[in-house]
Amino acid sequence: MLSLVKLIVAALLALLGAAFAIINDQPVQLDLYFAVASMPLSLLLLLAMGVGLVLGAVVSGFYFMRVRKENARLRRQTNLAEQEVKNLRSLPINGR
């Protein structure tokens, strides 16, 4: 059932993308200072979105790695504290 829903959503997105490409087929010029490229507007927007996705994934990856490193550090501290509590519980109690 879930795969059918995914297939329907993918088909709708593909149809929407095709309609977007048909509507925005006017050529535009992209001036990059060192080169000028002429391409359809839909392709330019798709490329810009793709570059943004890749850059976002790279930045998210760095953040994710930093969070994982912090998580590992906190786990080590927790294990050390648990071991210390275990050692303190095993000590005999001196009564006064």
Contacts in CASP RR format, 6 or more apart in sequence:
PFRMAT RR
TARGET T0000
AUTHOR 0000-0000-0000
METHOD contacts of the structure
MODEL  1
MLSLVKLIVAALLALLGAAFAIINDQPVQLDLYFAVASMPLSLLLLLAMG
VGLVLGAVVSGFYFMRVRKENARLRRQTNLAEQEVKNLRSLPINGR
20 42 0 8 1.000
21 40 0 8 1.000
21 42 0 8 1.000
21 43 0 8 1.000
23 42 0 8 1.000
24 40 0 8 1.000
24 41 0 8 1.000
24 42 0 8 1.000
24 45 0 8 1.000
25 40 0 8 1.000
25 41 0 8 1.000
25 42 0 8 1.000
26 40 0 8 1.000
26 41 0 8 1.000
27 38 0 8 1.000
27 39 0 8 1.000
27 40 0 8 1.000
27 41 0 8 1.000
28 38 0 8 1.000
28 39 0 8 1.000
28 40 0 8 1.000
28 41 0 8 1.000
28 44 0 8 1.000
29 36 0 8 1.000
29 37 0 8 1.000
29 38 0 8 1.000
30 36 0 8 1.000
30 37 0 8 1.000
30 38 0 8 1.000
30 39 0 8 1.000
30 44 0 8 1.000
END
